[in-house]
Amino acid sequence: MNGLTHRPEGQFEYDARNDKLPTVSWIICTSTASEHPDYTPAEGAAFVASKIDAIASNPEVWAKTAFILNYDENEACSTTSSRRSRRRARRTSSRP
């Protein structure tokens, strides 16, 4: 294998229901399901729920699956925070 492979939408759900999941699956959501400011949290919740529902629909798959959900919050938060800190520092240092 050479890294991530793009699969058709719904493939993970199909594989989960039919006990055909690979040993490890990396699921990367679409931008509309990313919960970034331009999109709704409901889209992200529906995306995650569809994956968990598919795993839960097959008791054998459910019994042997670990589902780890990771959000990349630190990058966005630290980038914003550091920009604000730099702006605040510039404003403070330019005062007499």
Z-matrix of the N, CA and C atoms (Angstrom, degrees):
N
C 1 1.442
C 2 1.520 1 109.46
N 3 1.289 2 116.03 1 149.60
C 4 1.463 3 119.70 2 -179.56
C 5 1.527 4 111.62 3 -125.41
N 6 1.306 5 116.96 4 54.72
C 7 1.462 6 119.90 5 175.82
C 8 1.513 7 112.95 6 95.46
N 9 1.318 8 114.01 7 -153.39
C 10 1.457 9 120.27 8 -175.96
C 11 1.520 10 111.54 9 -74.78
N 12 1.314 11 115.33 10 140.45
C 13 1.458 12 121.68 11 177.56
C 14 1.517 13 108.76 12 -118.62
N 15 1.315 14 116.29 13 129.96
C 16 1.455 15 120.59 14 178.40
C 17 1.529 16 109.37 15 -74.11
N 18 1.314 17 115.76 16 129.55
C 19 1.465 18 121.62 17 178.73
C 20 1.517 19 109.20 18 -118.12
N 21 1.311 20 117.73 19 155.07
C 22 1.474 21 120.10 20 178.28
C 23 1.528 22 111.11 21 -63.67
N 24 1.319 23 115.61 22 151.56
C 25 1.457 24 120.43 23 176.79
C 26 1.529 25 109.38 24 -57.35
N 27 1.314 26 116.53 25 134.12
C 28 1.458 27 121.53 26 179.97
C 29 1.520 28 114.07 27 91.83
N 30 1.329 29 117.83 28 -7.91
C 31 1.462 30 120.95 29 -178.09
C 32 1.527 31 111.71 30 -65.41
N 33 1.334 32 116.88 31 -41.61
C 34 1.461 33 119.49 32 179.08
C 35 1.520 34 110.34 33 -60.05
N 36 1.311 35 116.99 34 -46.24
C 37 1.460 36 121.25 35 -179.67
C 38 1.529 37 110.87 36 -60.90
N 39 1.325 38 116.37 37 -43.55
C 40 1.471 39 120.62 38 178.06
C 41 1.529 40 110.50 39 -61.06
N 42 1.319 41 115.99 40 -47.90
C 43 1.467 42 120.46 41 -178.95
C 44 1.527 43 111.44 42 -63.14
N 45 1.333 44 117.46 43 -39.14
C 46 1.468 45 120.51 44 179.49
C 47 1.529 46 110.64 45 -64.88
N 48 1.307 47 116.45 46 -45.96
C 49 1.478 48 119.92 47 -178.88
C 50 1.526 49 112.28 48 -63.91
N 51 1.328 50 115.79 49 -29.20
C 52 1.469 51 120.65 50 -175.85
C 53 1.519 52 113.80 51 -106.16
N 54 1.333 53 117.74 52 16.52
C 55 1.462 54 123.47 53 177.91
C 56 1.528 55 112.20 54 53.88
N 57 1.327 56 116.08 55 45.87
C 58 1.463 57 121.30 56 179.98
C 59 1.523 58 111.99 57 -121.56
N 60 1.339 59 117.25 58 19.71
C 61 1.455 60 119.57 59 179.69
C 62 1.527 61 110.42 60 -68.83
N 63 1.327 62 116.76 61 143.53
C 64 1.472 63 118.75 62 173.15
C 65 1.527 64 109.59 63 -71.00
N 66 1.303 65 117.73 64 174.25
C 67 1.458 66 121.96 65 -179.42
C 68 1.524 67 111.46 66 -58.37
N 69 1.316 68 116.98 67 -41.59
C 70 1.468 69 122.27 68 178.49
C 71 1.519 70 108.40 69 -133.39
N 72 1.325 71 115.87 70 135.03
C 73 1.463 72 121.48 71 175.24
C 74 1.518 73 108.83 72 -123.90
N 75 1.315 74 116.58 73 130.44
C 76 1.455 75 122.00 74 171.58
C 77 1.515 76 105.91 75 -104.36
N 78 1.306 77 116.66 76 120.41
C 79 1.459 78 120.63 77 -178.81
C 80 1.521 79 107.47 78 -110.81
N 81 1.305 80 116.83 79 120.04
C 82 1.458 81 122.00 80 179.36
C 83 1.524 82 106.71 81 -114.14
N 84 1.308 83 114.82 82 121.98
C 85 1.467 84 119.00 83 -174.79
C 86 1.522 85 111.65 84 -74.85
N 87 1.311 86 114.24 85 164.29
C 88 1.459 87 120.84 86 173.65
C 89 1.525 88 108.80 87 -73.45
N 90 1.301 89 117.53 88 166.75
C 91 1.466 90 119.68 89 -179.86
C 92 1.525 91 111.37 90 -62.71
N 93 1.327 92 117.95 91 -34.30
C 94 1.468 93 119.66 92 -179.80
C 95 1.516 94 112.84 93 -68.64
N 96 1.318 95 117.57 94 -22.45
C 97 1.467 96 121.20 95 178.39
C 98 1.526 97 111.85 96 -99.31
N 99 1.322 98 116.85 97 8.53
C 100 1.465 99 120.87 98 -173.84
C 101 1.521 100 114.26 99 -79.94
N 102 1.294 101 118.22 100 -13.79
C 103 1.466 102 123.82 101 -177.89
C 104 1.519 103 112.71 102 64.60
N 105 1.325 104 117.44 103 17.99
C 106 1.465 105 119.94 104 172.30
C 107 1.527 106 108.05 105 -69.93
N 108 1.322 107 118.32 106 164.43
C 109 1.464 108 120.80 107 -172.00
C 110 1.526 109 116.81 108 -52.30
N 111 1.321 110 118.88 109 -29.70
C 112 1.464 111 119.83 110 -179.87
C 113 1.529 112 113.70 111 -76.65
N 114 1.322 113 117.20 112 -7.40
C 115 1.455 114 121.13 113 -175.26
C 116 1.525 115 110.20 114 -126.83
N 117 1.310 116 116.53 115 166.14
C 118 1.468 117 119.45 116 -174.05
C 119 1.529 118 112.07 117 -93.79
N 120 1.325 119 116.64 118 148.04
C 121 1.464 120 119.93 119 174.34
C 122 1.526 121 112.00 120 -59.94
N 123 1.318 122 117.29 121 -29.35
C 124 1.470 123 120.36 122 -179.88
C 125 1.532 124 111.66 123 -61.53
N 126 1.324 125 116.96 124 -36.29
C 127 1.471 126 119.78 125 177.83
C 128 1.526 127 110.77 126 -64.19
N 129 1.321 128 116.65 127 -42.67
C 130 1.461 129 120.70 128 178.29
C 131 1.513 130 111.74 129 -65.32
N 132 1.324 131 116.35 130 -41.59
C 133 1.465 132 120.59 131 179.23
C 134 1.524 133 110.77 132 -63.66
N 135 1.314 134 116.98 133 -41.43
C 136 1.473 135 120.74 134 179.11
C 137 1.526 136 110.74 135 -64.83
N 138 1.324 137 116.68 136 -38.43
C 139 1.455 138 121.16 137 179.35
C 140 1.530 139 110.49 138 -62.39
N 141 1.334 140 116.31 139 -49.75
C 142 1.467 141 121.11 140 -179.89
C 143 1.524 142 110.52 141 -64.64
N 144 1.325 143 117.32 142 -43.79
C 145 1.468 144 120.93 143 -179.30
C 146 1.525 145 111.61 144 -60.29
N 147 1.327 146 117.68 145 -36.73
C 148 1.473 147 119.64 146 179.99
C 149 1.527 148 111.09 147 -63.78
N 150 1.328 149 116.87 148 -34.68
C 151 1.467 150 120.20 149 179.09
C 152 1.536 151 110.83 150 -72.03
N 153 1.335 152 115.87 151 -46.67
C 154 1.467 153 119.43 152 -179.82
C 155 1.524 154 111.24 153 -66.07
N 156 1.320 155 117.27 154 -40.22
C 157 1.472 156 120.67 155 177.50
C 158 1.525 157 111.46 156 -60.16
N 159 1.326 158 116.38 157 -40.12
C 160 1.468 159 119.89 158 179.80
C 161 1.523 160 111.13 159 -65.02
N 162 1.334 161 117.00 160 -42.15
C 163 1.468 162 120.69 161 178.32
C 164 1.529 163 109.91 162 -64.85
N 165 1.325 164 116.31 163 -44.19
C 166 1.468 165 121.15 164 -177.51
C 167 1.524 166 112.83 165 -68.79
N 168 1.316 167 117.50 166 -20.96
C 169 1.466 168 119.91 167 -178.18
C 170 1.524 169 112.96 168 -70.31
N 171 1.329 170 116.83 169 -16.63
C 172 1.464 171 121.04 170 179.18
C 173 1.532 172 107.96 171 -121.29
N 174 1.335 173 117.62 172 105.54
C 175 1.466 174 120.30 173 -177.19
C 176 1.526 175 114.77 174 -54.98
N 177 1.323 176 117.76 175 -34.69
C 178 1.474 177 120.03 176 178.90
C 179 1.527 178 111.19 177 -67.36
N 180 1.320 179 116.74 178 -39.76
C 181 1.467 180 120.87 179 178.03
C 182 1.525 181 109.46 180 -69.51
N 183 1.329 182 116.27 181 -43.60
C 184 1.463 183 121.16 182 179.50
C 185 1.531 184 111.16 183 -56.56
N 186 1.323 185 116.88 184 -41.96
C 187 1.460 186 122.29 185 -176.18
C 188 1.535 187 113.09 186 -66.68
N 189 1.308 188 117.83 187 -22.86
C 190 1.466 189 119.87 188 -175.67
C 191 1.533 190 113.84 189 -118.77
N 192 1.328 191 116.50 190 16.87
C 193 1.463 192 120.28 191 -175.73
C 194 1.521 193 111.94 192 -116.26
N 195 1.321 194 115.60 193 135.53
C 196 1.469 195 122.25 194 169.41
C 197 1.520 196 106.60 195 -108.78
N 198 1.302 197 116.70 196 127.68
C 199 1.470 198 121.83 197 179.91
C 200 1.524 199 107.40 198 -111.58
N 201 1.312 200 116.44 199 114.30
C 202 1.465 201 121.47 200 -178.71
C 203 1.523 202 107.62 201 -112.09
N 204 1.314 203 116.03 202 119.22
C 205 1.460 204 121.60 203 -179.89
C 206 1.518 205 108.39 204 -103.51
N 207 1.319 206 116.25 205 124.64
C 208 1.457 207 121.13 206 -177.31
C 209 1.523 208 109.57 207 -123.80
N 210 1.314 209 115.96 208 130.00
C 211 1.457 210 121.64 209 173.78
C 212 1.518 211 108.31 210 -108.23
N 213 1.319 212 117.11 211 139.39
C 214 1.458 213 121.91 212 177.59
C 215 1.527 214 108.39 213 -92.86
N 216 1.306 215 115.77 214 71.69
C 217 1.458 216 120.27 215 -178.81
C 218 1.518 217 112.15 216 -85.38
N 219 1.296 218 118.77 217 -32.90
C 220 1.461 219 121.05 218 -173.83
C 221 1.518 220 112.99 219 -63.29
N 222 1.297 221 117.79 220 -40.92
C 223 1.460 222 119.99 221 -177.70
C 224 1.524 223 110.68 222 -61.35
N 225 1.307 224 117.01 223 -50.90
C 226 1.467 225 119.90 224 -178.75
C 227 1.517 226 111.03 225 -65.14
N 228 1.313 227 116.77 226 -42.45
C 229 1.452 228 121.13 227 -177.35
C 230 1.526 229 110.97 228 -67.35
N 231 1.320 230 118.15 229 -46.71
C 232 1.463 231 120.24 230 -177.02
C 233 1.517 232 111.03 231 -69.17
N 234 1.328 233 117.08 232 -34.57
C 235 1.462 234 119.86 233 177.96
C 236 1.517 235 109.74 234 -63.42
N 237 1.314 236 116.21 235 -47.08
C 238 1.459 237 120.81 236 179.57
C 239 1.520 238 110.56 237 -64.77
N 240 1.319 239 116.57 238 -45.57
C 241 1.462 240 120.24 239 -178.95
C 242 1.516 241 111.52 240 -61.99
N 243 1.324 242 118.12 241 -43.10
C 244 1.454 243 119.57 242 -177.81
C 245 1.524 244 110.86 243 -68.05
N 246 1.327 245 117.74 244 -35.14
C 247 1.461 246 119.83 245 176.44
C 248 1.520 247 110.45 246 -64.36
N 249 1.326 248 116.20 247 -45.01
C 250 1.464 249 120.17 248 178.47
C 251 1.522 250 110.62 249 -61.59
N 252 1.317 251 116.81 250 -42.08
C 253 1.466 252 120.66 251 -179.91
C 254 1.521 253 110.82 252 -62.56
N 255 1.341 254 116.90 253 -42.62
C 256 1.462 255 119.89 254 179.62
C 257 1.525 256 110.86 255 -64.79
N 258 1.353 257 117.02 256 -42.68
C 259 1.468 258 119.96 257 178.19
C 260 1.522 259 110.69 258 -62.25
N 261 1.319 260 116.15 259 -44.92
C 262 1.456 261 121.05 260 -179.98
C 263 1.529 262 109.90 261 -62.08
N 264 1.309 263 117.32 262 -41.21
C 265 1.456 264 121.53 263 -179.86
C 266 1.527 265 110.61 264 -64.81
N 267 1.335 266 117.86 265 -40.93
C 268 1.468 267 120.87 266 178.84
C 269 1.520 268 110.98 267 -64.44
N 270 1.343 269 116.65 268 -42.99
C 271 1.469 270 120.02 269 -179.79
C 272 1.520 271 110.20 270 -64.95
N 273 1.311 272 117.27 271 -41.50
C 274 1.455 273 121.36 272 -178.60
C 275 1.530 274 110.93 273 -67.66
N 276 1.337 275 117.17 274 -42.09
C 277 1.457 276 119.94 275 -176.51
C 278 1.522 277 111.85 276 -72.69
N 279 1.317 278 119.39 277 -20.94
C 280 1.461 279 120.74 278 -179.21
C 281 1.521 280 112.29 279 -87.47
N 282 1.319 281 118.05 280 -4.51
C 283 1.464 282 120.93 281 177.80
C 284 1.518 283 110.09 282 -80.07
N 285 1.361 284 116.58 283 143.86
C 286 1.476 285 119.05 284 179.71
C 287 1.499 286 113.16 285 -68.50
